[in-house]
């Protein structure tokens, strides 16, 4: 679990992480797809949820949507980033569940 948490944390890195790059207006399709694949590796939580895990993933779907205008340059990138945003939202919802 610790390695998984480190990889999730790295996704927020301003220089190399998918979410960090989005913050500075850079959309990296390969990094986005790798992030979706990383989310698919997260096991479903039991009765107790690791708070660090939640901290690292719950905000990501909203954050990606907020960065759409800044990071997607052109219609093709907007479609690709929208696809990644939808996949991230589905993955996080699948992990944490919905009310």
Buried (B, 14 or more C-beta within 10 A) or exposed (E): EEEBBEBBEBBBEEEEBBBBBBBEEBBBBEBBBBBBEBBEEBEEEEEEEEEEBBEBBEBBBEBBBBBBEEBBEEEEBBEBBBBBBBBBBBBBEEBBEEE
